[in-house]
């Protein structure tokens, strides 16, 4: 099993936004198993609650900053997922500047205090698997704009299985 990270830090958000979006390849290809996600900020020391979601989205996808998945094991080959700005099949990106008109379906909803950050580490039976050819991607999404938009860090870890 090969694991990869898609992350970013020191980011100024556009508001309520998709932080990370990964869309699997068209079939036949490997499935993607999502193993971890996180969000934090370092802009201020004001306590505030923030909503967060893991969600699927079908076309039209967010407009993103291209992000190439980084291998967690240095000897592994590169991911079949490449960086992309359109959320298309087989691509990953961060920090959406536009959300696209595609329907979002919440898979996991939570809230956190911005002073503590948020970490999702599912037990093995709670991981999210995105099959090849599913025609939707998985996003880490803030459904409500945070009070402070600067200095955010976030990411997701996935495995190609």
C-alpha positions in Angstrom: 0.0 0.0 0.0 1.4 3.4 -1.0 0.4 6.5 1.0 0.4 10.1 -0.1 -0.2 13.5 1.4 -1.9 16.5 -0.2 -1.4 19.5 2.1 -0.8 23.2 2.2 0.2 25.8 4.9 0.4 29.6 5.5 -2.7 29.9 3.2 -5.2 32.8 3.0 -8.6 31.4 2.4 -11.2 32.8 0.0 -14.0 32.2 2.7 -16.2 29.2 3.0 -14.0 26.9 0.8 -12.8 23.5 -0.1 -9.3 23.2 1.5 -8.3 19.9 -0.2 -10.0 18.0 -3.1 -8.9 14.7 -4.5 -10.6 13.0 -7.4 -9.8 9.4 -8.3 -8.9 8.1 -11.7 -11.5 6.8 -14.1 -11.8 3.0 -13.9 -9.9 0.7 -14.2 -7.6 2.0 -11.6 -6.8 1.7 -7.9 -9.2 2.8 -5.2 -8.2 5.6 -2.8 -8.5 5.0 1.0 -8.5 8.2 3.0 -6.6 7.7 6.3 -6.3 11.2 7.9 -7.3 14.8 7.5 -6.4 17.9 9.5 -7.0 21.7 9.7 -5.4 24.3 11.8 -4.6 28.1 11.8 -1.9 30.2 13.3 -3.1 33.7 12.6 -4.5 34.7 16.0 -5.3 33.6 19.6 -9.0 34.3 19.6 -11.1 31.3 20.5 -13.8 30.5 17.9 -15.7 27.5 16.8 -15.4 26.4 13.2 -17.4 23.8 11.2 -15.6 21.3 8.9 -16.8 18.6 6.6 -15.5 15.7 4.5 -17.7 15.7 1.5 -18.0 14.3 -2.0 -18.7 16.5 -5.0 -19.8 15.7 -8.5 -19.3 17.9 -11.5 -18.8 20.8 -11.7 -15.8 20.6 -9.4 -14.0 23.4 -7.4 -11.4 25.6 -9.0 -8.2 24.8 -7.1 -4.5 25.5 -6.7 -2.7 22.5 -8.2 -1.2 20.2 -5.6 0.9 17.1 -6.4 0.5 14.3 -3.8 3.8 13.7 -1.9 4.8 10.1 -1.2 5.1 9.3 2.5 7.6 6.5 1.8 10.5 8.0 -0.1 11.2 4.8 -2.2 7.6 4.7 -3.5 6.7 5.6 -7.1 4.7 8.8 -7.7 1.0 8.7 -7.2 -1.3 8.1 -10.1 -3.1 11.2 -8.9 -1.5 14.4 -10.3 -1.8 18.1 -9.4 -4.7 19.9 -11.2 -6.8 23.0 -11.0 -10.2 21.8 -12.2 -10.9 18.9 -9.8 -11.0 16.5 -12.8 -10.6 12.7 -12.5 -7.1 11.8 -11.4 -6.2 15.2 -9.9 -5.7 16.9 -6.6 -5.7 20.5 -5.5 -6.0 22.8 -2.5 -7.5 26.1 -1.5 -10.5 26.5 -3.9 -11.1 30.0 -5.3 -14.5 28.9 -6.6 -16.6 26.0 -5.5 -18.2 24.9 -8.8 -21.9 24.0 -9.2 -21.6 20.3 -8.4 -23.7 18.9 -5.6 -21.8 18.3 -2.3 -22.7 15.4 -0.2 -21.5 15.5 3.4 -19.8 12.3 4.5 -18.4 13.5 7.9 -19.4 16.7 9.7 -17.7 18.1 12.8 -16.7 21.3 14.5 -13.5 22.4 16.3 -12.0 25.3 18.2 -9.6 27.1 15.9 -7.0 27.4 18.7 -6.8 23.6 18.9 -7.2 22.6 15.2 -9.0 19.6 13.9 -7.6 16.1 13.3 -9.6 13.2 11.8 -8.0 9.7 12.2 -10.6 7.1 11.5 -10.4 3.6 12.9 -9.9 1.0 10.1 -13.6 0.4 9.7 -14.3 4.2 9.4 -11.9 5.0 6.6 -13.4 6.5 3.4 -12.8 4.6 0.2 -13.2 6.4 -3.1 -13.5 3.8 -5.9 -12.0 4.4 -9.3 -14.5 5.7 -11.8 -16.8 7.0 -9.0 -17.3 10.3 -10.9 -16.9 12.3 -7.7 -14.0 13.5 -5.6 -13.5 13.8 -1.8 -13.1 17.3 -0.4 -12.1 18.8 3.0 -14.5 21.7 3.2 -15.2 24.6 5.6 -19.0 25.2 5.0 -18.9 28.5 7.0 -16.2 31.1 6.4 -13.8 31.4 9.4 -13.5 34.7 11.2 -9.8 34.9 10.3 -8.9 33.9 6.8 -5.1 34.0 7.1 -2.4 31.4 8.0 -4.3 28.2 7.6 -2.7 24.7 7.3 -4.6 21.6 6.2 -4.2 18.3 4.4 -5.4 14.8 3.7 -3.5 11.4 3.7 -4.7 8.7 1.3 -3.5 5.3 0.2 -3.7 3.8 -3.3 -5.2 0.3 -2.7 
